Amino acid sequence: MSGPGSLEKLHQLGFKTFSPWINETYDLEPNVYLRLEAIKQEIDRLASMSLDQLLTMHTEMLQIFEHNRVEYEKYINSR
């Protein structure tokens, strides 16, 4: 968790995030309490998923994982 707009900053750096698998609307919430509540609700939603659902989601996100790994390597090697 970071401040509001942090996901947009990641996008600007070339990273991809995990919408639609993860509800990222919390990132727009400036109120810390409401932000934490939104994150908690999303964690609860994910925790209630079956193992099959989680495995499917993981498989669907593999391209994003790989994209972010490549972007991270580029980012750290440019410093």
VMD Tcl script that draws the C-alpha trace (Angstrom):
set ca {
  {0.00 0.00 0.00}
  {1.16 3.46 -0.85}
  {-0.38 6.87 -1.27}
  {-3.19 7.67 -3.70}
  {-2.10 7.56 -7.33}
  {0.78 5.17 -6.77}
  {-0.54 2.68 -9.34}
  {-0.62 5.44 -11.96}
  {3.02 6.19 -11.12}
  {3.87 2.52 -11.69}
  {2.10 2.71 -15.06}
  {4.16 5.78 -15.96}
  {7.31 3.79 -15.18}
  {6.18 1.07 -17.60}
  {4.81 -1.46 -15.14}
  {1.42 -3.14 -15.45}
  {-0.92 -3.72 -12.55}
  {-3.51 -6.41 -12.00}
  {-6.89 -4.96 -12.89}
  {-9.35 -6.58 -13.65}
  {-8.26 -9.47 -11.42}
  {-7.70 -7.12 -8.50}
  {-9.98 -4.17 -7.83}
  {-7.58 -1.23 -7.89}
  {-10.09 1.52 -7.14}
  {-8.59 1.82 -3.64}
  {-5.69 3.66 -5.27}
  {-7.95 6.64 -5.96}
  {-9.15 6.96 -2.35}
  {-7.44 9.82 -0.47}
  {-8.99 8.98 2.92}
  {-6.59 6.57 4.67}
  {-9.36 4.80 6.61}
  {-11.50 4.26 3.51}
  {-8.43 3.22 1.54}
  {-7.56 0.55 4.12}
  {-11.18 -0.63 4.17}
  {-11.19 -0.99 0.37}
  {-7.93 -2.96 0.51}
  {-9.28 -5.17 3.30}
  {-12.43 -5.90 1.28}
  {-10.33 -6.89 -1.71}
  {-8.11 -9.14 0.42}
  {-11.23 -10.76 1.87}
  {-12.63 -11.29 -1.64}
  {-9.41 -12.93 -2.80}
  {-9.18 -15.04 0.35}
  {-12.67 -16.42 -0.30}
  {-11.77 -17.69 -3.77}
  {-11.27 -21.38 -4.37}
  {-7.86 -22.79 -5.17}
  {-9.01 -23.44 -8.74}
  {-10.08 -19.82 -9.12}
  {-6.76 -18.60 -7.74}
  {-4.80 -20.89 -10.04}
  {-6.78 -19.67 -13.04}
  {-6.17 -16.07 -12.03}
  {-2.45 -16.77 -11.58}
  {-2.23 -18.34 -15.02}
  {-4.03 -15.40 -16.58}
  {-1.61 -12.96 -14.91}
  {1.60 -14.72 -16.01}
  {2.17 -12.31 -18.91}
  {1.96 -9.36 -16.54}
  {4.39 -11.02 -14.11}
  {6.89 -11.49 -16.92}
  {6.37 -7.99 -18.29}
  {6.98 -6.49 -14.83}
  {10.07 -8.65 -14.31}
  {11.56 -7.31 -17.55}
  {10.59 -3.72 -16.66}
  {12.11 -4.11 -13.21}
  {15.39 -5.36 -14.65}
  {15.47 -2.41 -17.06}
  {14.67 -0.04 -14.20}
  {17.38 -1.28 -11.82}
  {19.98 -1.51 -14.58}
  {19.35 2.09 -15.61}
  {20.27 3.41 -12.16}
}
mol new
graphics top color blue
foreach p $ca { graphics top sphere $p radius 0.5 }
foreach p [lrange $ca 0 end-1] q [lrange $ca 1 end] { graphics top cylinder $p $q radius 0.2 }
display resetview
